[in-house]
Amino acid sequence: MAEREFDVVVFGATGFTGRLVAEYLAAEHGAISWAMAGRSQSKLAEVRDLIGAPANTPLIIADSADTASLDAMAARTRAVITTVGPYQLYGEPLVKACIAAGTDYVDLCGEPAWMHDIIADHDAAARASGARIVLSCGFDSIPFDLGVYHLQQAAIARTGAPISRVKGRVRKMKGTFSGGTAASFAETMKRAGKQPEIIGWLKDPFSLVPGFDGPKQPSGAKVIFEDDLNSWAAPFVMASINTKNVHRSNALLGHRWGEDFVYDEMFLTGPGEQGEGFANMIANDKSMSENPPKPGEGPSKEERETGFYDIMFTGLTKDGKRMTASVSGQKDPGYGSTSRMIAEAGLCLAFDVDRETTPGGVYTTAPAMGEALIDRLQKHAGLTFAIEG
């Protein structure tokens, strides 16, 4: 890539999550060359001052409806960090601009139908231009995608073989899901009403792996008691997108974990009547559909700072021994931690992953950045990756 003016540009910096990304970069990565981008010069300047960014932080006017502005922005930077969603409404023009400029791209997308289309329509062009288009770089799906990757790398190193059946289980979590997540779900349902085939894509765990039909996967849709974990387990709201990304990672890694790989995600609630009651409460929670947060709104700073999550990935090795990895994070998963994760993903592409190791294409995080991103997240973003046994 020819020398660029900026290392990263935050597109959508005046939105709730984009502002958090810009604030994080200003506080933690002041030595890099970066810019804030959005539709309004005055709003960008206002946010720049509110977050305490330097007064000389460059401001770029760009709009998803103005392809020329997107082309100009993409040509100036090594990577674009975009928080402008729903991506099925606003994302494709920026993907095209980044591919045309050979510029790397990271987003927070959790919209399987749009991702299916981006892979089908733009993967070949991204391969040709050298642009790395990396989807789902927030709470969905970095901790899950890299958590499975971390466990499998350790299993292969220890036993010479991957684990064919992995359970991803949220053990603890405090925080909220973003208004953008709710808006994205609503837009997906609208589109499904016009394109019935989308329902099949949403149900298919391999819909992001073109041409591959793997083994039957657990649905994770009902409350169950897991004898091997001595706990009740409830459906996990992000499982639908995370599992698709994990299976795409396996495919992009040459099915390193096997073509028979089975993976699911649930929320552990503990044993006994109390655990069963909590699991049923989670399963019957309708707040995401009946009273969703609005895009542009989010938790207070105190709520973001006191949030956390702890996720376990476990399975039996080829010699029958249980092996467990974990990923834990500080701060609210949907905002505080997500803003740090996507920022580090953009920086990882810009600085840490060469194009011979990761050439152009449409990626998930594990095959695109792997250990380099794990290292960044542990050093800067408050995440901890561990092998527990």
ABEGO torsion letter per residue (X at the ends): XBBBABABBBBGAABAAAAAAAAAAAAAAAABBBBBBBABAAAAAAAAAAAGBBAABBBBBBBAABAAAAAAAAAABABBBBABOBAAAAAAAAAAAAAAAGBBBBBABABAAAAAAAAAAAAAAAAAAGBBBBBGABAOAAAAAAAAAAAAAAAAAAAGBBBABBBBBBABBBEBBBAAAAAAAAAAAAAAAABAAAAAAAABAAAABBGBBBBBBBAGABBBBBAAAGBBBBBBAAAAAAAAAAAAAAAAAGGAAEAABBBBBBBBAEBEAAAAAAAAAAAABAAAAABBBBBGBBBBAAAAAABBBBBBBBBBBAAGBBBBBBBBBBEBAAAAAAAAAAAAAAAAAAAABBAAABBBEBBBAAAAAEAAAAAAAAAAAGBBBBBAX
